[in-house]
Amino acid sequence: MRLRRIRRAELPSDPVELARFLIGTFLVLEGDEGRVSGRIVETEAYLVGDAAAHSFNGPTKRNRSLFLEHGHAYVYFVYGNWYCMNVSAEAEGIGAGVLLRALEPIEGIELMRRRRRHAKPTLLASGPGCLATAMGIDRRLDGIDLCAPGKFWLGVTKDLGMRMPIGNSTRIGLTKEAHRKLRFYLRGSPSLSGARKLNA
């Protein structure tokens, strides 16, 4: 499968539109251990003024990548155990993002298996922490421009405009603004996280 790098002009600069757009696109990391990639099948949008968003209280040393121009990686450590990744989703200086929740592994599956030894093959990158572990994502990748030349990027096939069956549900694991239907997913994917009732 041949991929090309997504151009920033193709990325919506609105978190809800970006969360939908990213379903079916690809995340690629060409690391020291080899190349890994996966099709993005689950996302969550975090908006300006959203109390559940890391950007809610303004820019800090930790979250400053969320305030970069749309298309940059925001990588953070959570619960003392996992890295997670957002894609910045607004104009520079405005904090909003899209959390990548799940991928269908495409390349480097054996490497992903070594990193996620006890996971089922379809669930190697299911859940935001599992996704980062399987892909080898950590804070060294925070702030990287995913549209620029480099080893960490967003990709598409020639079928960029192809329609995909996208579902919509409330976000997962939140205590603030948990009612918002800002989670998007590829219907029928075996790699989704969350309860089955959310993936109908």
C-alpha positions, 0 to 999 in steps of 0.5 A: 500500500502506497501512502503519501503525506497529508498536506496541511491544507487538506486538514480541517482546522476545526476539532470536530471536523478533524476528528471525522477527517482522521478516520481512515487516514494513517499514522506512520512512525519510522523509528530506530526499531523499524517502521510502524503504521496503522489506519486511524479508526477511533478519535475524540475531539476536544474543543475550545472552552471544553472543560475536559480538554488539556487546553482548558486553562490555557497554555503550559509547558506540558500542553503547549503543543496543543496550541500549535497550528493544526497538524502537530503532535501533542504527546503526554504521559498519563496515570504514571503509565501511558503516553497518549497522543493528540493532533492539534486542531485549531489555528496557532495560539488556539488550544484544541485537539483530537485524541487518537484512540485506536488504530488498525495495525498495518506495518510493523505488526511483529514490532507492535506485538513485542511492545504489547506482548499480551494483546490480541492481534486486533487490539494491539493499538486499541485504546489511546495508551495502547496505541502509543505503546504499540507505535513507540510514541513518547514525549520525544515526539511531542510538538512534531509537525505531522505534515512536514518531512520527517519520520513521524507523519499522517498519511493517506492513500489516493482515496482521500475523499472516499466515504467511510461508515463513521459512527458517533458516540459520547467520549470515554472515561471522562468526568467533565462534559462526558455527555458530549458526542465527540467520539468518532469511529470506523463502524465495523472495525475490530480494533475499536476501544470502549464498550460494544454498545458505543460502537454500534 
